[in-house]
Amino acid sequence: MKPYFTEHFKRQLKKLQKKFPHIREDLLIKINHVDLSHEVHIGESVYKIRIKSRDMQKGSSGGFRSYLLLYRLKDLLVPLTIYAKNQKETISEEDLQNHVCETIGELLELFQH
């Protein structure tokens, strides 16, 4: 599976990169080696993953959290959102649903052309 970053996700990543310059590399390392059978399955094709941060030095428990959408038609892993665990404890179902809608909307637009 290949990672694919939507514009919606890139905007979130850009904000975090100011404080955590290695976040993109840390995320790509995790996504490229992720075993979804060991991650938290949220429902449908959504998984929650922990990402170690080189900038925080706290391991995966204090690093980042991201939610991934497994887009099977194109064999893609698409991050929905990402946040630093020390800045936000969790994400609400409503927020997650908004990220899912934004992401799916972008993917549909992209692959229908």
C-alpha positions as a Markdown table, in Angstrom:
| # | Residue | x | y | z |
|---|---|---|---|---|
| 1 | Met | 0.0 | 0.0 | 0.0 |
| 2 | Lys | 1.2 | 3.5 | -0.9 |
| 3 | Pro | 0.7 | 6.6 | 1.3 |
| 4 | Tyr | -1.2 | 9.4 | -0.3 |
| 5 | Phe | -1.5 | 12.8 | 1.3 |
| 6 | Thr | -4.6 | 14.9 | 0.5 |
| 7 | Glu | -4.5 | 18.7 | 0.5 |
| 8 | His | -6.6 | 18.6 | 3.7 |
| 9 | Phe | -4.0 | 16.5 | 5.4 |
| 10 | Lys | -1.0 | 18.5 | 4.1 |
| 11 | Arg | -2.5 | 21.7 | 5.7 |
| 12 | Gln | -2.6 | 19.9 | 9.1 |
| 13 | Leu | 0.9 | 18.6 | 8.6 |
| 14 | Lys | 2.3 | 22.0 | 7.6 |
| 15 | Lys | 1.1 | 23.5 | 10.9 |
| 16 | Leu | 2.7 | 20.8 | 13.0 |
| 17 | Gln | 6.0 | 20.9 | 11.0 |
| 18 | Lys | 6.8 | 24.4 | 12.4 |
| 19 | Lys | 7.1 | 22.9 | 15.9 |
| 20 | Phe | 8.1 | 19.4 | 14.9 |
| 21 | Pro | 10.4 | 19.5 | 11.8 |
| 22 | His | 10.8 | 15.7 | 11.5 |
| 23 | Ile | 7.0 | 14.9 | 11.6 |
| 24 | Arg | 6.7 | 14.2 | 7.9 |
| 25 | Glu | 9.6 | 11.7 | 7.9 |
| 26 | Asp | 8.4 | 10.1 | 11.1 |
| 27 | Leu | 4.9 | 9.7 | 9.6 |
| 28 | Leu | 6.3 | 8.2 | 6.4 |
| 29 | Ile | 8.5 | 5.7 | 8.3 |
| 30 | Lys | 5.4 | 4.5 | 10.2 |
| 31 | Ile | 3.1 | 4.3 | 7.2 |
| 32 | Asn | 5.6 | 2.5 | 5.1 |
| 33 | His | 6.1 | -0.2 | 7.8 |
| 34 | Val | 2.6 | -0.3 | 9.3 |
| 35 | Asp | 0.9 | -3.6 | 10.0 |
| 36 | Leu | -2.7 | -2.7 | 10.3 |
| 37 | Ser | -3.5 | -6.0 | 12.1 |
| 38 | His | -1.5 | -4.5 | 15.1 |
| 39 | Glu | -3.2 | -1.1 | 15.0 |
| 40 | Val | -6.5 | 0.1 | 16.5 |
| 41 | His | -9.4 | -0.5 | 14.0 |
| 42 | Ile | -11.9 | 2.3 | 14.4 |
| 43 | Gly | -14.5 | 1.0 | 11.9 |
| 44 | Glu | -15.0 | 0.6 | 8.2 |
| 45 | Ser | -11.6 | 1.2 | 6.8 |
| 46 | Val | -10.2 | 3.6 | 9.4 |
| 47 | Tyr | -7.3 | 2.8 | 11.7 |
| 48 | Lys | -5.7 | 4.8 | 14.5 |
| 49 | Ile | -1.9 | 4.7 | 14.7 |
| 50 | Arg | 0.8 | 5.9 | 17.1 |
| 51 | Ile | 3.8 | 7.6 | 15.6 |
| 52 | Lys | 7.1 | 8.0 | 17.4 |
| 53 | Ser | 8.6 | 11.5 | 17.2 |
| 54 | Arg | 12.3 | 12.3 | 16.9 |
| 55 | Asp | 11.4 | 15.9 | 18.0 |
| 56 | Met | 9.7 | 14.9 | 21.3 |
| 57 | Gln | 11.9 | 12.0 | 22.5 |
| 58 | Lys | 9.0 | 10.3 | 24.3 |
| 59 | Gly | 8.5 | 7.2 | 22.2 |
| 60 | Ser | 5.2 | 6.3 | 20.5 |
| 61 | Ser | 3.1 | 6.8 | 23.7 |
| 62 | Gly | 3.9 | 10.6 | 23.7 |
| 63 | Gly | 4.4 | 11.1 | 20.0 |
| 64 | Phe | 1.7 | 11.7 | 17.5 |
| 65 | Arg | -1.7 | 10.1 | 16.7 |
| 66 | Ser | -3.0 | 9.8 | 13.2 |
| 67 | Tyr | -6.0 | 8.2 | 11.7 |
| 68 | Leu | -5.6 | 6.4 | 8.4 |
| 69 | Leu | -8.2 | 5.5 | 5.7 |
| 70 | Leu | -7.5 | 2.3 | 3.8 |
| 71 | Tyr | -8.6 | 3.1 | 0.3 |
| 72 | Arg | -8.7 | -0.4 | -1.2 |
| 73 | Leu | -9.7 | 0.6 | -4.8 |
| 74 | Lys | -6.4 | 2.3 | -5.3 |
| 75 | Asp | -4.4 | 0.4 | -2.7 |
| 76 | Leu | -3.7 | 3.6 | -0.8 |
| 77 | Leu | -3.2 | 4.5 | 2.9 |
| 78 | Val | -4.6 | 8.0 | 3.3 |
| 79 | Pro | -4.0 | 9.9 | 6.5 |
| 80 | Leu | -7.1 | 11.7 | 7.7 |
| 81 | Thr | -5.7 | 13.7 | 10.5 |
| 82 | Ile | -2.7 | 14.0 | 12.8 |
| 83 | Tyr | -2.1 | 15.6 | 16.1 |
| 84 | Ala | 0.5 | 15.7 | 18.9 |
| 85 | Lys | -0.5 | 13.7 | 21.9 |
| 86 | Asn | 0.9 | 16.3 | 24.3 |
| 87 | Gln | -1.4 | 19.0 | 22.7 |
| 88 | Lys | -4.6 | 17.0 | 22.3 |
| 89 | Glu | -5.6 | 13.9 | 24.3 |
| 90 | Thr | -8.1 | 12.5 | 21.8 |
| 91 | Ile | -10.3 | 13.4 | 18.9 |
| 92 | Ser | -14.1 | 13.5 | 18.9 |
| 93 | Glu | -16.2 | 11.2 | 16.7 |
| 94 | Glu | -17.6 | 14.4 | 15.1 |
| 95 | Asp | -14.2 | 15.7 | 14.3 |
| 96 | Leu | -13.1 | 12.4 | 12.9 |
| 97 | Gln | -16.2 | 12.2 | 10.7 |
| 98 | Asn | -15.5 | 15.7 | 9.4 |
| 99 | His | -11.9 | 14.6 | 8.4 |
| 100 | Val | -13.3 | 11.5 | 6.7 |
| 101 | Cys | -15.8 | 13.6 | 4.7 |
| 102 | Glu | -13.1 | 16.1 | 3.7 |
| 103 | Thr | -10.7 | 13.3 | 2.6 |
| 104 | Ile | -13.3 | 11.2 | 0.7 |
| 105 | Gly | -14.5 | 14.3 | -1.0 |
| 106 | Glu | -10.9 | 15.1 | -2.2 |
| 107 | Leu | -10.3 | 11.5 | -3.3 |
| 108 | Leu | -13.6 | 11.3 | -5.3 |
| 109 | Glu | -12.7 | 14.5 | -7.0 |
| 110 | Leu | -9.2 | 13.3 | -7.8 |
| 111 | Phe | -10.1 | 9.9 | -9.1 |
| 112 | Gln | -13.2 | 10.8 | -11.1 |
| 113 | His | -11.1 | 12.9 | -13.5 |
